[in-house]
Amino acid sequence: MYLCDIYNTDMPREQVNRLKIVLAEEQKSNKWLAGQLGKDQATISKWVTNASQPDLKNLLRIAKALDVDVARLLNAEVLNEDVLNEEQ
C-alpha cells in the first residue's frame, strides 16, 4: 500500500509527510537518509518535498533510521481530511 493510494493526486500538493520537518528536528540531511536507505538522493528529495510519497515499507525504514515513531512522519491532519472527505 502506498500513501498515494489514500491521497488524491489530482489535488494541489499537500504536505502528506513530515519528512523534511523530522529530518531538520533530528539534524539529519537528505544525503544521510539516502545512505541509510540505499536510495538515490533524488528519490529522497521527492519524498521530502512531497512530490511523491514513500511506500509503507520505506516509511517504516525511514522511521527506524531516524529512531522515531512512524506517526511522527505523517501529517495526520491532511490524511484525516482526505479520509473524512471520502466518507461523505
C-alpha positions, 0 to 999 in steps of 0.5 A: 500500500502506498500513501498515494493510494489514500491521497488524491493526486489530482489535488494541489500538493499537500504536505502528506509527510513530515519528512523534511520537518523530522529530518531538520528536528533530528539534524539529519540531511537528505544525503544521510537518509539516502545512505541509510536507505540505499536510495538515490538522493533524488528519490529522497528529495521527492519524498521530502518535498512531497512530490511523491510519497514513500511506500509503507515499507520505506516509511517504516525504514525511514522511521527506524533510521531516524529512531522515531515513531512512524506517526511522527512522519505523517501529517495526520491532519491532511490524511484525516481530511482526505479520509473524512472527505471520502466518507461523505 
